[in-house]
Amino acid sequence: MSNAKDSFVDFPAGAVVFREGDPGGDMFIIESGQIDIVRKARGDEPVATLGPGDFFGEMAILEDQPRFAGAVARSNARLLRIERAAFADVLKQNVEISVRIMRKLAARQRRAEQRAQDALAELARLKSAPAAAAAPRESSKPKTEPAPAAARAPAPEPAISAPAPTPAPPPPPAPAPVAQNLALRHVASGQVIPIDDNRSEFLIGRPDPVTGIQPEINLGPFDASRTLSRRHAKLLREGGLYFVREEVGTANGTFVDGERIATGATVPLKPGTKLRFGSIEVELIPA
């Protein structure tokens, strides 16, 4: 997007970005400020409030339909405007935007399916309620009296069984892993990158000024050849154990001790493990 700076637009607080039902030929990514998404059916009350890095209006580009909802600036906002004609080029240059749109559409589909399931369950409950009310009550006929004791067959003597063996005690639980604070060392420069021991998930990548993504582990300063994706991988911490998982849309791969890992696979790590993100090599070391 060589002319991206020419596509930024500013909206003061309270300004209408677009109205529900307007024709739509563009979408927006929020660089700063907040945007309320409003519906007429809700009396123009916000159904969602979006912030930096969020996007909206994409359905008008994908479906070529009127706006499903309106958008109003809650505060002073700066937006990146993407027209339909430039949409394909934007997706080619920024894979993260493509992935985020797919995630948003998938989440929207899950919510629609859940609402449909809830509606069917409520309908089934309403149909079963009258049937339960009309079910016949317990018969009022007198019950047959049991036969006299003399006419009943004698009960057999209970069998004497051997006592059950005493169960073996359960094995002692395995000791929990000892939490260990680790850091990353950039192999080429020797610079140490600390890992916050109060967090359990860290995005590894480089900042994206368009979407507002700021990774917790920023390897951008070491990425002179631009082989690192903005959302390249995630470092996960569970108790005293560490794992790495490559994110969807990563272009140049993630390697653990020289072996490329599959996208989405969670791979365990230990002190001394060598990691490579694109062409950037780091080592996991004790802090």
Secondary structure, 3 states (H helix, E strand, C coil): CCCHHHHEEEECCCCEEECCCCCCCEEEEEEECCEEEECHHHCCCEEEEECCCCEECHHHHHHCCCCCCEEEECCCEEEEEEEHHHHHHHHHHCHHHHHHHHHHHHHHHHHHHHHHHHHHHHHHHHHHHHHHHCCCCCCCCCCCCCCCHHHCCCCCCCCCCCCCCCCCCCCCCCCCCCCCCEEEEECCCCCEEECCCCCCEEEEECCECCCCECCCEECHHHCCCCCCCCEEEEEEEECCEEEEEECCCCCCCEEECCEECCECCEEEECCCCEEEECCEEEEEEEC
